[in-house]
Amino acid sequence: MNQQTRNFLIAVGVILVGVVAIFAIYSGKNNTGSGKPINIPVGTAKVDTVEVTLSESTPLQVRAILKGNFPDSCTQVGKVQQTYGGKLFTVTVTTERPSGAYCNQVLTPFAENIQLEAHGLSKGTYQVDVNGAKATFTLEKDNK
């Protein structure tokens, strides 16, 4: 093997090592070896609409179907928490995204289906507030 070929192979090897190193750094994977990305909280989801559906079963299953947009292509739903009091369901949907990710800055539509904890409610009209988007539903009879 001549010197020129040897130099060429060394240069290709160095480039490959560099590419692998860069990929490892920017892949969004943690260093625990689990292969799972580390997601960091980034705020609350921008919810545009909420629709409430009632099942035909007994007791009724109540679902809030929400739609909105994430600010980029990497953001996703994080935690969903709900509280109930005074005929009002308050649902908070947080967002998260992979740490160090490079994301397209485009509105990215999402939809989420959330089961409301409605077993045991008395008949009446209830409100649902998901990050500021609101809807109502009515139970025609006690949900027991």
N, C-alpha and C positions, 0 to 999 in steps of 0.2 A: 504494500500500500504506500503510495507516495505521500509526501508532506501536504500537498494541497487537498487531497481526499481526507486525510486525517484532520486537518483544520476544519474542513467543511463538516465532518461528522461531529466534532466537538462543538461547533457553533450550533448545529441542529439540536444537540443534547442540551445545551445551555438554554436555548429558546424553549424547549419542551418543559424543562424544569421550571422556568419562569412562568409559563402559561399555567401549569398545574398549581403553582403557588398562588398565583393571582386568583384562579378559580376557587381555591380553598378559602382564601380570605373573604371573597365577596359572595360566597354561595349562601350566606345567611344561616349556616349551621353553627350550632354551639360547639364548644370544645370538650364536651363530656363524652363524646363517642356515641351518643344515642342517635345521631342523625336527624333529630328534630330541631326545627328552627326555634330560636328564642323570640317569642312575640312580646312586644311591649305595648302597653295601653297608650292610646292616642286621643281619646275623648269619647264623646257620645255620637251615636249614629244620627245622621240627618234623615229623619223619617218624614216623608211627604204625605202619605195616606195610611189610614188604618181602617180595615173592614172587619167586622165581627161576624162570625158564623156560629150557628147553633146546630148541634147534631140532632138526629132523630132518636137517639138512645135515651135510656133512663138509667141514671140521672143524665141530664143534658151535658154534653161536652161543649165548652165555650172556647173558641179560638180567635185570637187576634191575628189577622194577616196584615203585615205591614210592608210597605214598599218605600224605597228611598234611593239615595245615591251616595256612594263612597267618593271621597275626593281624589282617589287614585286607584291604580290597578292592584295594589297589594293589600289595602285595608280590608279587614273582614270583621264579622261580628265577634265580639269578645264575650263578655258576660251579659246575661239577661237576668234582671232581678225584678220581682214584682211585689208590691204591697197592696193591701186592701184595707179600706176604712171609709165609712160613711157613704156607701154605694159608689165608691170610686176605686177603680183599679189603676194604680200608677205603675207603669212598666218603664224601666230604664235599661236601654240597650247601649252598652259601651262598645268601642271598637279597639282593634289592635292590629299591628302589622309586624312583619319580621324585622328584627333589629338589623340595621345596616343595609336594608334592601334598597335597590334603585328601582323606582316605580314610575310608570307612565302617569303623568299628571292629567288624567282624563276622568270625567265623571263616570263611575261604574255602577250601574243599577244593581240593586239587590232586593230580595224579598225574604221575609222570615215569617214562619208560622209558629205562634206562641200559644201554648195551652194555658188558659187562665184557670186559676184555682177557684172554680165556681160551685163545687159540691157543697150542699148545705145552705145555699142562699135562698132567701124568701122571694116570693114573686115580687116583681117591681121592675123599675127601669134603673139601669146602671150605666156609669160612664167609664170609659177606658181612655187613659192618657199615656201615650207612648212617646217619650221625648218631646212633648208639646203637640203632637198630632192627636186628635181626639175623635172618638166615636161613641155611640151609645147602643145598648141592646136592652131588650125587655124580656123578662121571664114571665110567662103567662101563669105559671104555677110554681109552688115551692120546688126547689131542685134537690130532692132527697132520694 
